[in-house]
Amino acid sequence: MGIHGEPGLSRSKLATADNVATELLQAILADLDIASGDRVVVLVNSLGSTTMMELYLVFRKTAQLLEERGIRIHRSYVGPYVTSMEMGGCSLTIMKLDDELAELIDRPADCPALTQREGRSD
């Protein structure tokens, strides 16, 4: 389900963080042109009531699956970035980087939703 109540792709019973991460990442990779050697940014976002521990479990599995495919995580973000009134679940966003996007994503930021120092996180 989307942040504004948009319908999702499917409904299923409660699953483990590993299964959720695998299912989300498979759908994303099937839709994007990402190959071994590419760099990406990973965002695991809480929809409101999902804990940081659960988000990091999803990130851990996502990172493992990307590493198995030779895809390098340039920067990662895990936390409650876009939430909806204690809504359960998380979203997974993958952004493929080129040199220009990598330079821009590494720039400092200081705003209500994100504070970031300059430099890569890896």
C-alpha positions in Angstrom: 0.0 0.0 0.0 1.3 3.4 -0.9 1.9 6.3 1.6 -1.5 7.9 0.5 -3.4 4.6 0.5 -2.7 3.7 -3.1 -3.2 0.0 -3.7 -0.1 -2.3 -3.6 0.9 -5.1 -5.9 -0.3 -7.9 -3.7 -1.6 -8.8 -0.2 0.1 -11.5 1.9 0.4 -12.7 5.4 3.0 -11.3 7.8 6.5 -12.3 6.6 10.0 -12.1 7.9 12.1 -9.0 7.2 14.3 -11.2 5.0 11.4 -12.3 2.9 10.0 -8.8 2.6 13.4 -7.4 1.6 13.9 -10.2 -1.0 10.4 -9.6 -2.5 10.7 -5.8 -2.6 14.2 -5.9 -4.1 13.3 -8.5 -6.7 10.5 -6.3 -8.0 12.8 -3.3 -8.1 15.6 -5.0 -9.9 13.2 -6.5 -12.5 12.2 -3.0 -13.3 15.6 -1.2 -13.4 18.7 -1.6 -15.5 21.1 -2.3 -12.7 24.1 -4.7 -13.2 27.2 -6.0 -11.5 29.6 -3.1 -10.9 26.9 -0.4 -10.6 26.6 1.9 -7.6 23.3 2.6 -5.9 21.7 4.5 -3.1 19.4 2.5 -0.8 16.6 4.1 1.2 14.7 1.9 3.7 11.8 4.1 5.0 9.5 3.4 7.9 5.9 4.2 7.1 5.4 5.2 10.7 5.2 2.4 13.3 8.0 0.1 12.0 10.9 0.2 14.4 14.5 1.0 13.5 15.5 -2.6 14.3 13.1 -3.9 11.7 14.2 -1.4 9.2 17.9 -2.4 9.7 16.9 -6.1 9.2 15.4 -5.2 5.9 18.5 -3.1 5.0 20.8 -6.0 6.0 19.1 -8.4 3.7 19.0 -5.8 0.9 22.7 -5.2 1.2 23.4 -8.9 1.2 21.4 -9.5 -2.0 23.0 -6.5 -3.7 26.5 -7.6 -2.8 25.7 -11.1 -4.2 24.9 -9.4 -7.5 28.1 -7.3 -7.5 26.1 -4.1 -6.9 27.8 -1.6 -4.6 25.9 0.6 -2.1 27.4 4.1 -2.3 25.2 5.5 0.4 22.3 4.3 2.5 19.5 5.9 4.4 17.5 4.0 7.0 14.8 5.6 9.1 11.4 7.4 9.2 11.8 9.7 6.2 8.2 9.7 4.9 5.7 8.4 7.4 1.9 8.2 7.7 0.3 8.3 11.1 1.8 5.2 12.7 1.3 3.1 9.5 2.9 -0.3 9.6 5.5 -1.4 7.1 8.3 0.1 5.1 9.3 1.1 1.6 12.5 0.3 -0.3 13.9 2.7 -2.8 17.0 2.0 -5.0 18.6 4.8 -7.0 21.2 3.9 -9.6 24.1 6.3 -9.7 26.3 7.8 -12.4 29.2 10.0 -11.5 27.2 13.2 -11.5 24.5 11.8 -9.2 27.1 10.3 -6.9 28.7 13.7 -6.5 25.4 15.4 -5.8 24.2 12.8 -3.3 27.5 13.3 -1.4 26.9 17.0 -0.9 26.0 18.3 2.5 22.4 18.9 3.4 20.8 20.6 6.3 17.0 20.7 6.2 14.2 19.5 8.5 14.0 16.0 6.9 17.8 15.4 6.5 21.1 16.5 7.8 24.1 15.1 6.1 27.8 15.9 6.1 29.8 15.9 2.9 31.5 12.7 1.8 30.6 9.2 1.0 29.2 6.8 3.6 31.2 3.8 2.4 
